[in-house]
Amino acid sequence: MEASKPTKRKPKKQVFSVTKAVKANARERVGTPPAGRVIVDEKAKALSKPKHPPTLAQILTEEI
């Protein structure tokens, strides 16, 4: 038995996408869009439960 050499695979053929072409054209003309920003709602944040329960040290400092 001889060890066979691994064969190289052909790269996958690129399929033309109209959407990608239009977006690339728009980026060239206008530039990249600014990153989106999340608006934090303080009321909803205050109403939501904390992710972690308080530690023993936090409980003891609150009672004193």
C-alpha positions as CSV (number, residue, x, y, z in Angstrom):
1,M,0.0,0.0,0.0
2,E,1.4,3.3,-1.0
3,A,0.4,6.5,0.8
4,S,-1.7,8.6,-1.6
5,K,-0.9,12.3,-1.8
6,P,-3.7,14.7,-0.8
7,T,-5.2,16.3,-3.9
8,K,-5.8,20.0,-4.0
9,R,-9.4,21.0,-4.3
10,K,-10.5,23.5,-6.8
11,P,-11.7,26.8,-5.3
12,K,-15.5,27.2,-5.4
13,K,-16.7,29.2,-8.3
14,Q,-18.0,32.6,-7.2
15,V,-21.7,33.1,-8.0
16,F,-22.6,36.7,-9.0
17,S,-24.9,38.4,-6.5
18,V,-26.7,41.5,-7.5
19,T,-27.2,42.6,-3.9
20,K,-23.5,42.4,-3.1
21,A,-22.7,44.3,-6.3
22,V,-25.1,47.1,-5.5
23,K,-23.9,47.4,-1.9
24,A,-20.3,47.5,-3.0
25,N,-21.1,50.3,-5.5
26,A,-22.9,52.3,-2.8
27,R,-20.0,51.9,-0.4
28,E,-17.6,53.2,-3.1
29,R,-19.7,56.3,-3.7
30,V,-21.0,57.2,-0.2
31,G,-18.7,55.3,2.1
32,T,-19.4,52.8,4.9
33,P,-22.4,53.5,7.0
34,P,-21.9,54.5,10.6
35,A,-22.1,51.7,13.3
36,G,-25.5,51.4,14.9
37,R,-25.9,52.5,18.5
38,V,-28.1,51.0,21.1
39,I,-30.3,53.4,23.0
40,V,-30.5,52.3,26.7
41,D,-33.9,52.7,28.3
42,E,-33.1,53.5,32.0
43,K,-36.7,52.6,33.1
44,A,-36.6,49.1,31.6
45,K,-33.1,48.6,32.9
46,A,-34.2,49.5,36.5
47,L,-37.2,47.2,36.3
48,S,-35.3,44.1,35.1
49,K,-33.9,41.7,37.6
50,P,-30.2,41.7,38.3
51,K,-28.3,39.0,36.4
52,H,-26.5,37.7,39.5
53,P,-27.7,37.4,43.0
54,P,-26.0,39.7,45.6
55,T,-22.9,38.3,47.2
56,L,-22.7,37.7,51.0
57,A,-20.5,40.8,51.3
58,Q,-23.0,43.0,49.6
59,I,-25.9,41.6,51.8
60,L,-23.9,42.3,54.9
61,T,-22.9,45.8,54.0
62,E,-26.6,46.7,53.1
63,E,-27.8,45.6,56.5
64,I,-25.3,47.7,58.5
